[in-house]
Amino acid sequence: MKGSGIKWIMFLFACCIITRCVEPYDPPVNTPPDSYLVINATVGHTEGIIQLTRSQSVNETKPPVVETAAQVSIETESGRTYSLTSQGKGVYAVSGMNLTAADRCRLRIRTSLGKEYESDFV
């Protein structure tokens, strides 16, 4: 008798899970009029790789638009500048840097449309 009570509860639980209603949730997201520049950067002691893309809608299924023809550089607080070259598809890279753990650096970007971005020294 005990076993059939547990089976009955399990059966009711399974029915509730199978027949539950699922409504899609479409979050209220404000879409900006222009896309924002998205920067994905990895900077080490000797090399740096930066990927520039544009933000997109949460519901977008296509890959993000890449930022091409930008001028990208890494600057040190002591005045050294390393220019990155385009590798295609919004990726910019530099090798042969000579950074130490004590160097504070910033990223400087000028897009093909002339917009300039500059990070703080970190």
Rosetta silent file (secondary structure, phi, psi, omega in degrees, C-alpha in Angstrom):
SEQUENCE: MKGSGIKWIMFLFACCIITRCVEPYDPPVNTPPDSYLVINATVGHTEGIIQLTRSQSVNETKPPVVETAAQVSIETESGRTYSLTSQGKGVYAVSGMNLTAADRCRLRIRTSLGKEYESDFV
SCORE:     score description
SCORE:     0.000 S_00000001
   1 L     0.000  -40.270 -179.690    0.000    0.000    0.000 S_00000001
   2 H   -62.287  -42.967 -179.172    2.856    2.324    0.857 S_00000001
   3 H   -64.075  -37.419 -178.829    4.524    1.748   -2.513 S_00000001
   4 H   -72.122  -28.759  176.679    1.380    2.531   -4.481 S_00000001
   5 H   -66.354  -41.499  178.318    0.967    5.860   -2.631 S_00000001
   6 H   -67.225  -40.384  178.271    4.481    6.924   -3.667 S_00000001
   7 H   -62.742  -40.833  179.939    3.793    5.799   -7.235 S_00000001
   8 H   -63.234  -42.504  178.455    0.558    7.818   -7.249 S_00000001
   9 H   -64.796  -42.722  178.868    2.392   10.969   -6.035 S_00000001
  10 H   -63.776  -38.764  178.471    5.141   10.450   -8.610 S_00000001
  11 H   -63.602  -45.319  178.811    2.488   10.031  -11.330 S_00000001
  12 H   -64.014  -40.391  178.168    0.774   13.301  -10.334 S_00000001
  13 H   -62.089  -45.154  179.005    4.140   15.095  -10.191 S_00000001
  14 H   -62.871  -41.004  178.288    5.041   13.828  -13.681 S_00000001
  15 H   -62.517  -39.548  178.984    1.651   14.954  -15.031 S_00000001
  16 H   -64.682  -41.073 -179.942    2.206   18.439  -13.598 S_00000001
  17 H   -67.426  -43.982 -176.503    5.624   18.713  -15.216 S_00000001
  18 H   -68.604  -37.273 -173.322    4.452   17.424  -18.595 S_00000001
  19 H   -98.454    6.655 -178.107    1.332   19.598  -18.772 S_00000001
  20 L   -66.846  151.068 -179.699    2.709   22.837  -17.352 S_00000001
  21 L   -87.439  136.657  177.117    2.290   25.940  -19.475 S_00000001
  22 L  -122.382  118.238  177.505    5.399   27.590  -20.865 S_00000001
  23 L  -109.185  132.741  178.036    5.113   31.130  -22.115 S_00000001
  24 L   -65.813  143.026  179.056    8.045   32.735  -23.908 S_00000001
  25 L  -108.386  121.339  178.311    9.480   35.725  -22.096 S_00000001
  26 L  -109.663  100.345 -174.240   10.522   38.669  -24.245 S_00000001
  27 L   -66.306  143.751  177.336   12.463   41.008  -21.936 S_00000001
  28 L   -75.087  102.470 -178.454   11.906   44.718  -22.346 S_00000001
  29 L  -116.367  127.843  176.326   15.265   45.819  -23.722 S_00000001
  30 L   -78.365  122.980  177.978   15.899   49.316  -24.943 S_00000001
  31 L   -91.860  119.793 -178.959   17.644   49.141  -28.292 S_00000001
  32 L   -68.720  153.699 -179.971   20.015   52.069  -28.702 S_00000001
  33 L   -65.086  -32.314  177.050   19.816   54.034  -31.949 S_00000001
  34 L  -118.661  153.472  177.639   23.478   53.293  -32.711 S_00000001
  35 L   -81.291  148.082  179.279   25.452   50.194  -31.902 S_00000001
  36 L   -89.084  150.910  175.717   28.120   50.417  -29.232 S_00000001
  37 E   -77.426  127.042  178.841   31.750   49.481  -29.829 S_00000001
  38 E  -109.101  125.633 -175.727   32.549   46.195  -28.062 S_00000001
  39 E  -115.410  122.364  175.862   36.218   45.624  -27.234 S_00000001
  40 E  -116.097  110.743 -172.035   37.585   42.185  -26.397 S_00000001
  41 E  -125.759  140.439  170.727   41.270   42.551  -25.484 S_00000001
  42 E  -130.619  116.581 -178.704   44.064   40.282  -24.339 S_00000001
  43 E  -124.253  124.229  177.699   47.361   42.034  -23.640 S_00000001
  44 L  -113.697 -167.787 -178.939   50.431   40.211  -22.397 S_00000001
  45 L   -68.631  -32.395 -174.432   54.076   41.150  -21.895 S_00000001
  46 L  -119.805  -13.078 -178.750   55.009   40.581  -25.549 S_00000001
  47 E  -147.321  159.227  177.920   51.783   40.532  -27.566 S_00000001
  48 E  -141.880  140.507  177.592   48.300   41.943  -27.723 S_00000001
  49 E  -131.226  125.216 -178.709   45.148   40.850  -29.538 S_00000001
  50 E  -123.845  132.151  174.032   42.102   43.113  -29.745 S_00000001
  51 E  -115.591  129.249 -179.958   38.764   42.219  -31.345 S_00000001
  52 E  -114.455  122.034  176.550   36.364   45.029  -32.218 S_00000001
  53 E  -132.954  178.169  177.675   32.697   44.311  -32.869 S_00000001
  54 E  -113.623  144.584  177.837   29.439   46.194  -32.550 S_00000001
  55 L   -66.147  159.716 -179.415   26.699   45.530  -30.016 S_00000001
  56 L  -148.436  171.212 -179.024   23.469   44.043  -31.258 S_00000001
  57 L   -62.683  149.703  177.869   19.971   43.173  -30.151 S_00000001
  58 L   -59.637  -34.037 -176.802   19.492   40.361  -27.652 S_00000001
  59 L   -87.193   -1.020 -178.158   17.288   38.562  -30.174 S_00000001
  60 L   -67.330  134.944 -179.225   19.763   38.871  -33.071 S_00000001
  61 L  -103.608  -17.816  178.649   20.804   35.499  -34.491 S_00000001
  62 L   -79.334  156.395  175.892   23.500   36.701  -36.913 S_00000001
  63 L   -62.508  155.272 -179.678   27.098   37.216  -35.723 S_00000001
  64 L   -66.326  153.719  176.862   27.919   40.762  -34.606 S_00000001
  65 L   -70.704  134.522  179.901   29.184   43.313  -37.121 S_00000001
  66 E   -91.367  150.655  178.660   32.969   43.650  -36.967 S_00000001
  67 L   -95.501  110.472 -179.080   34.770   46.982  -36.830 S_00000001
  68 L  -106.473  164.029  175.805   37.241   47.123  -39.697 S_00000001
  69 L    60.744   31.133  176.046   39.783   49.748  -40.756 S_00000001
  70 L   -90.149  158.476  171.885   40.299   51.060  -37.228 S_00000001
  71 E  -104.100  119.793 -174.481   43.567   52.411  -35.877 S_00000001
  72 E  -124.629  133.849  177.545   44.393   50.585  -32.655 S_00000001
  73 E  -144.678  155.614  174.270   47.359   51.172  -30.356 S_00000001
  74 E  -113.334  125.804 -178.705   48.579   50.292  -26.886 S_00000001
  75 E  -116.848  141.880  175.044   50.341   53.123  -25.053 S_00000001
  76 E   -98.383  158.211  179.403   52.416   52.935  -21.901 S_00000001
  77 L   -65.291  -24.967  179.502   52.485   55.652  -19.263 S_00000001
  78 L   -82.066   -2.721  173.109   56.199   56.052  -19.960 S_00000001
  79 L   107.282   -2.552  177.164   55.439   57.058  -23.575 S_00000001
  80 L   -77.575  142.308  179.249   55.983   53.903  -25.627 S_00000001
  81 E  -127.318  133.334  177.811   53.358   53.208  -28.300 S_00000001
  82 E  -119.637  115.848  179.041   52.647   49.866  -29.994 S_00000001
  83 E   -86.592  135.263  178.218   50.469   49.978  -33.115 S_00000001
  84 E   -95.260  146.510  178.730   48.310   46.959  -33.840 S_00000001
  85 E  -108.891  149.424 -179.035   47.754   45.740  -37.386 S_00000001
  86 E   -70.369  133.610  175.990   44.519   44.385  -38.784 S_00000001
  87 E  -106.007    2.742 -177.007   44.308   40.598  -39.057 S_00000001
  88 E    92.199  157.732  176.685   40.872   40.765  -40.700 S_00000001
  89 L    57.098   34.181  176.675   37.390   40.181  -39.269 S_00000001
  90 L    78.344   10.793 -179.421   37.784   42.946  -36.670 S_00000001
  91 E  -102.868  133.473  179.033   40.903   41.436  -35.085 S_00000001
  92 E  -126.266  140.548 -174.711   43.987   43.585  -34.481 S_00000001
  93 E  -142.828  156.318  173.720   47.310   42.245  -33.185 S_00000001
  94 E  -145.929  144.252  173.066   50.819   43.245  -32.192 S_00000001
  95 E  -133.464  167.787 -179.629   53.815   41.186  -31.139 S_00000001
  96 L    84.175   14.118  175.854   57.291   42.134  -29.987 S_00000001
  97 L   -72.832  161.168  178.746   56.140   44.365  -27.145 S_00000001
  98 L  -131.623   69.285 -178.674   58.368   44.627  -24.101 S_00000001
  99 L   -95.254  146.464  173.594   55.990   45.222  -21.205 S_00000001
 100 L  -112.572  171.324  179.592   56.752   44.570  -17.559 S_00000001
 101 L   -65.336  -22.287 -179.401   54.358   44.038  -14.676 S_00000001
 102 L   -83.552  -15.931 -178.968   55.071   47.609  -13.578 S_00000001
 103 L   -68.919  132.650  172.185   54.001   49.147  -16.919 S_00000001
 104 L  -102.156  129.633 -174.193   50.654   50.901  -16.893 S_00000001
 105 E  -124.891  160.264  171.790   49.011   50.795  -20.316 S_00000001
 106 E  -138.608  159.537 -179.764   45.981   52.169  -22.090 S_00000001
 107 E  -106.752  134.073  177.971   44.177   51.300  -25.275 S_00000001
 108 E  -124.366  130.279 -177.393   43.526   53.927  -27.954 S_00000001
 109 E  -132.526  135.012  170.692   41.122   53.293  -30.839 S_00000001
 110 E  -125.643  117.338 -177.121   40.101   55.451  -33.772 S_00000001
 111 L   -76.672  169.333  179.262   37.327   53.929  -35.889 S_00000001
 112 L   -64.645  -20.453  177.675   37.030   54.276  -39.647 S_00000001
 113 L   -91.087    3.925  175.952   34.304   56.878  -39.033 S_00000001
 114 L    89.513    2.081  177.079   36.701   58.992  -36.958 S_00000001
 115 L   -74.786  136.759 -178.984   35.308   58.251  -33.485 S_00000001
 116 E  -114.307  139.545  179.014   38.067   58.057  -30.861 S_00000001
 117 E  -131.216  141.603 -179.636   38.137   55.949  -27.717 S_00000001
 118 E  -145.711  127.489  178.221   40.792   55.899  -25.015 S_00000001
 119 L   -84.785  171.244  171.374   40.895   53.800  -21.845 S_00000001
 120 L   -75.225  162.280  172.562   42.434   54.794  -18.543 S_00000001
 121 L   -73.527  128.698  177.503   45.972   53.657  -17.727 S_00000001
 122 L  -134.718    0.000    0.000   45.805   50.317  -15.929 S_00000001
